């Protein structure tokens, strides 16, 4: 579901993040948030495996959208292996015949030329942090004494790796520009995090909200 960038209403600095209508509707019906245990639960190594995982994730997301429902637990497992297109930009190169069949499948799953163009643009910056690095950073934050219901803002949350490994009491807000990736993050972590689809610079929050 592609959409123009929009202004978001101010987020009050309260322990419980305010959600939009879309977030509330999904959160009310979805399963428990996905909890990865390590890299094996996230994007696989290797270009071929990443491409296959992305196609599988797009297929799950297409079905969830068509049926207007949250992802089931087994579908969350598939969605969590989404890695975006930053590590495999060659898929969008029409001169590269190795991926001719996959390009046809991607276009079918994305559905529109606008969605295809949006996906191609993400090859410049869709690079996600590995589970080991995410876990180490959360450990360092905890070592600094940050705990409890701390409010956390992830300005480029991707599919939500940092959200997935966050302490259970943290109050989470993620912002993601790519609509596909934001939807995946919402299906994975929307029951415990507010996910905004749009540019980070368009997000409006009150001073002290985070």
N, C-alpha and C positions, 0 to 999 in steps of 0.2 A: 504494500500500500504506500505509494509515493505521495508526498505531500510537501507543499512549500514550507519554508522556514516560517515559524510563527513566534510571536511574543508570548512568553509564559507569565502567568500572574505571579506576584511576589510569593515567596515561600516563607511562611512565618517561622521564626526560630523556636520551634516547639519540639518536644521529644518525638512526636509522631508526625512524619512528613505528610503533607497534603498531597492527594493524588487527583489526577484529572479523571473525567468520566471513563475514558478508555481504560485507565489503570484500575479503577475501582471495579469495573465490570469483569475484567480478567481475574483480578485477585480474589473476587468473591467466589469463583468457581474452580480455580486452578488447584493442582496438587501442591504438596509441600514443596518449598524451594529446593532446587537441585543442590546437592552438596558434593562437589568433586573431592576425591581423596588424593589425587596426584595427576601427573601428566597423562597417564593412561586413560583418564576420563575425559581428556580434552583433545586438542588437535593432534592427529598422528604425525609421525615424522615422514618426510619424503613428499615430493610434489604429486606423485600419482595418488598416494593415499589421501593427501589433503584434498585433492580434486574430487575424489570419490566421496569423501566425507561431506564436502560442501554440497554436492549434488543430492546426497541423501538428506541432508538438513533442509535444503530448499524444498524437497518433496514433502517432508513432514510439515514444514511451515505452510506450504500451499494447501495441504489438507486441513490444517487447523484453521486457516483463514476462510476456506470455503465452507467449513462447517461451523464457523463462528464459535470456537471452543478453545479452551486452554489445552496445552500438550499433556498427554498422559505420561506416566513415569517412564515407560519404555521409549517414548518419543523424546523425552528430555535427554535421555542418554545419547540419542542421535544428534539432537540439536547442540549439545555441549561440545561436539567434535568439530563444529564450525570454526574455520580459521580465517574467513574472508579471502580476499584475492591478492593481498599484498605479496605473498610469497610465490604466487603462480600467475604473474601478469601475462605470461605467454599465451594463456588460454584465450585472451582477447585479441591476439594478433592474427588477423585473417590470413596472413601469409604463412602461418605455421600450420601445416597440414596434419601434424600429429594430433591436434585437438579439434579437428573438424567435427567429429561426431559429438564431442562434449559441448562444443559451442551451440550446436543445434539443441541439445538437451537443456543447456542453461537458458537459452532464449525461450524455450517452451515453459520452463519452470518460472521464469521471471514474468513472462506474460506480455510485457509491453516494451517498446523501444526505449521509453523513458527509463524504465527500470534497468534495462541493459546498459544504457549510458551511465546511469548512476553507479552501477556495479563496476563498470570499467574505470570510472574516476577513482574508486577506492583503492585501486592498485598502488597509488602513490603513497598511501599512509596506513593501510590496514595491516598493521603488524602487532601481534598480541604478545603479552608477556607470559613466559613459561610458568608452570606451576611452582617450580623450585624457587624462582625469583620472587613470585608473589608471596609464597609462604615465608621466605626470608624477610621480606619487607614488612609483613604483618607482625612477624616475630620481633623485628627491630622496633616497630611502633609500640608493641606491648612492653618491651624493655624500657621504653621511655616513660612508662607509667600511664599510657593511654588505655583506658578500659571502661567498662560499663556502657551506658547508653550514649556514647559519643556520636555526634552527627558527622557523617562522612560524605563528601562530595567527590565523585569520580567524573571529571570533566570530559573524558573520552573513554567511556566504559567498554566499548566494543561489545562483545557478547557476554561480558560480565565476569572475567576471571578473578578480578580483585573483589568483586561482590561475593563470589562463590566461596572464597576463602576467608571472608571477613569474620571477626568475632560475632558470636551469636547475638549479643546484646546491641551491636552497633546499629544505628539508624542510618540507612543507606539511601543515597540519591545518585543516580547515574544519568549522564547526558551522552547521547550518541547521534551523530549526524546521519549515518546511513540508515534508512528506514528498515531494511531487511535485518541488519545486525541488531538494531534496537528492538525489533519484534522478537528476535531470538532471545535477547537478554530478558525481555519481559516474560516470555514463556518459561524461562529457567528460574528467574529470581524475582518475578513480579509480586509474589506474595510477601516478600520482606523488603523490597526496595522499590522506590519510585523511579521509573525510567522515563526520561523525557526524550522524545525524538526531535532533533533539531540541532542547530549550531550552538556551541557553548556560549558564544558571544551574545546570543539572543536570550539566554536565560536571565531572568530578573529575580533576584532574591534580596531580602532585607539585610542590612548590615548585621553581622553577628549570627546569621542563620547557620553558619558552619564554623 
